Each structure stands twice: as structure tokens, then as C-alpha cells.
Amino acid sequence: MVNKLGVFGGVFVVKAQDAVSIRASISFPREIYETLEAIAKEKRVSLAWVVREAAEKYIADRWPLFVKPSDRT
């Protein structure tokens, strides 16, 4: 079952019931999107992986107390 949560901060969010992950549709300026695509191609990963990694690093830099103990180096 899918619960449509709506638009939050410019991001459309759809959450599957009891899901571990939440799917979000995000718009990027063309140059940022093209850079993300290039990074993904270079690393041989998906664009979604690059965005998730960037978001995790942003949160760790901005709010270090939110970093899970297993992620600390």
C-alpha cells in the first residue's frame, strides 16, 4: 500500500507503508544534474546513489551528532 504524503519543501514524497526508504522526486538545475550524472558514470553507480551519498555527507558535516556510530571513522 502506498501513502501519498504530498509536497514538502519542493520535494514530492511517496511512502510505501512500513518502508525503510522514502522515494522523493527532486528537480535539479541542468548543470548540477549533468555533474551528478558524470560523477555516477565515473564511479559506475546510479545517480540515486550519488545523491544519497551527498545527502549523507551533508548531514554528517552539518549535524555530526546525527551520524550513526557505525558511520564514524
N, C-alpha and C positions, 0 to 999 in steps of 0.2 A: 504494500500500500504506500502511496506517495502523498505527503502533505505539502502543498504549495504554501510556502511561508511568505512569499512576496518579495518586494524590492527593499533592500536595506543598504543605504549609502551607495546607491548606484549599482548594486550587485543583486541580480535576481537569484534567489535561493530556493532550491527544491531539496527537500529532505525525505529520504525513504525512511519509513517507520523503523526505529531501532537501528538505524545505520551508524556505522563507525565514522563515515565520511559524509560531508555535505557537498553537493555539486553546486557550483556557482558559475554563472555566466558573467564574464568581465570584459569590458571594452578597453582596448589599449590604443594610444596614438600609433599610427602606422610605423614610425621609426622605432618605437620601443618593441612592438610586436615583431618586426623584422630582426631586431637584435636578439630577442628571445629565441626566435626560430633558428638563427645562426648558432647560438650557444647550444641549443638542443641537438642540432645536427653535428656540431663539433664533438659533443660529449656522447653522441649516439643514444640519446634518451628522448622521451617525449617532451613537448613544450609544457605540458602539465607538470611534469617532474621538475623542470627548471623553475616554474612559478612557485611550486610548493617549497622547494629548497630556498628560494629567495625570501619567501614569506617567513619561513622558519628562522633564517638568519636575521632578518629584520627584527623579529620579535625578540630573539636572543640578545641582539645588540641594544635594543630599546628598553627591554624589561628583563634583565638577566635572571631575576628571581622566578620567572615563568619557565625557564629552561628545565626540562626533566633531568634528574640526576644522571640518568644513563647517557644523556647527550653532552654532558660536560666533559671537557678534555683537560 
